[in-house]
Amino acid sequence: MDAFAKFMRRLAVTLFWPAVIVVTWGELTPSPPHLEAHVWDKLLHFTAYFGLAAMAALSLKSRRMLLYAVLGLIAFGGLLEIVQGMTGRDADLLDEFANTLGAVTGAYVGLLFVWLVDRPRPD
């Protein structure tokens, strides 16, 4: 594994839990933060879970553990959608769909990155 791949894995391991905290804060804030550019909120959900799953794919060495991580992220997103109803926001099934789609896509892109970086190169 080259230095870039090691750096990316260390970065993913280091940033995963802080990213989970930011996503949790963003989903449970009573009034969501307003962005300067109006962004479709489903895209924000997709991007957040895409990033979390991609970091998990870079961090975990076992595909089975990655599967558990993705399923955990999907369940976590569903739980946050339910808890949103207690913070003055509406739970939205389409938000959970965007979370799920982002988590699955992020895991695949992360695995693709790992494969591209770790594959044997011809001399």
N, C-alpha and C positions, 0 to 999 in steps of 0.2 A: 504494500500500500504506500502510495507516495505521500509527500508532506501535505499536499492540498487536501487529500481525502482525510488524513488524520486531523487536520485543522477543522474541517467541516464537521467531522464527528464530534470533536471536543466542543465546538461551538453549539451544535445541536443539543448535546448533553447539558451544557451550561445554561442554555436559554429555554429549555423545555418548561421547567416549572415556573419561572417568571412569566412565560407566555401564557400558561394556564391561568395564572393569577390575573393577568390583564384581560383575558377572554372572559373570565368569571366576573370581573368588575364591570366590563362592558355590557354583559348580558343582565346583570342584576342591578345596575344603576337605575334608580326610579325614573329619571328622565334621561334617555340615552344621550351621549355627547353629540352635539351638532357639529357636523363637518362643514368646512367652508364650501367644498364642492358637494352637492347633494348626490350621495351614492345610494343606489338601491340596497336596502338593508339585507336582502338575500345574498348579495355579493359579499357583504361584510361577513356574514355567517359562513359562507363557503370558504372565503379566504382565511378566516381564523382557524377553522378545523382542517383546512388544507395544510396550513403551516404547522399545526400541532402534529398531524399525522406524518408529514414529511420529516419533521425532526425526530419523531419516533422511529421512522424507517432508517434514518441515518444513525441513530443511537443504538438500536437493538440488533443483536447479531443473529437472532433466531427468527425465522418467519412465523413460527408459532407464537412467539412472544409479540411480534408485530400484530398478528391477527387479534390477540387478546387486547393489545393496546388500542387498536382501531375500534373494536367492539366496546371497550371501556370509554373511549372518546364519544362514541355514538350514544351510549347510555348516559354519560355525563351531560351531553348536550340536551338530551331529553329531560333529565332531571332539572337542569337550569331553566328550560322552557316552563316546566311546571312551577318552579319556585318564582319565576317572573310574575306569576299571577298574584303573589303575595307582596310584591314591591310596587304595585300600582301600574304595572305594565301587563300587556296581554300575552298569554302563551299562544304561539302560532305553530301549527303543524308544518306549514311551509318553511318556517325557520329551521325546524328539526330536519326536514328533508334536505335543505341546503347544508346543514351541518354534516349530515350523513354523506351526501355527495362529495363535500369537501374532504372529509376524512378518508373516504375510499380513494378518491383521486390523488390526494396528497401521499398516501401510502404507496400507491403505484408509481408515482413520479419519484418519490424517495428511493424506492427499490430500483427503478431505472437508473437513477444517478449512481447508486452504489454499484450496480452491474457495470455501467460504463467506466467507472473509475477503477474497479477491482478486476476487470477482465484481463486475461493475459494479452499482451501486445506482441505482435510479431517483431522479431529482431531485425 
